[in-house]
Amino acid sequence: MERPTPRPAVAFLTVVEVAAIMRVSKMTVYRLVHGGELAAVRVGRSFRVPESAVRQYLAGARTDVA
């Protein structure tokens, strides 16, 4: 019998943790989630944000100052 290929673990962050990483308010994180700019999953009444989604958002939001 063939063993299933292990899937990489997905690390989820709370809204508070994302806000701390991005140094913004919780409301800003909620706006990003509700606006579709930051991927999140709903768990009960709260949201969890994949760590990879935070990295992608920050990479895309980076601007070069001349």
N, C-alpha and C positions, 0 to 999 in steps of 0.2 A: 504494500500500500504506500502511495506517494504522500509525503508530508507536504502540507500547504506552505507556500512561501510566506515567511514572516513579514508582516507589514510594518513599516516604520511607525513608531509611536508619535502621535500628534500631541504637542503640548498646548494646553488651553490656558488662557489668562483671563482673569476677571476684569471687569471694566475699571476697577480701582487700580489694578496692576498696570493696565494699558495706559491709564492716565498718568501714572507715576513715571513710566518709561518715556512717554512722549512729553512729559511736563506740561500737561494741559488739565483742564477740569474734567470731571466725570461727564458733565453735560456735553462737552465737546466730543467726547468719545461716543456718547449716545447719538449725537447728531450725525457723526460719521457713519455709524452703523445704520441708522434709520435712512440716511441718504444714499446708502449703497456704496459708499466710498471705502468702507472697511468691512470685510467679511466677518460674520459672527453666526453662532448657532444659539438658539434659545433653549435653555434648560430650565423648565418650570417657568418661573417669572423673571429669571435673570438671563443675562447674555454671557457667553464665553467666546473669546476671540482666539483663533489659532495664532500661535506665535509667528508662524510663517506669514500670516496676513499682515501683522504689524510690520514685519521686516519689508514686505512688498510695498506697503503703503509709504513707509519712510523712504524707501529707495526711489519711488516714483515722485515723492513730494520734494525731493532735494533740488535746490536751485543753486546755480553758480553765480557768485557775486563777482562782477568784473571790476 
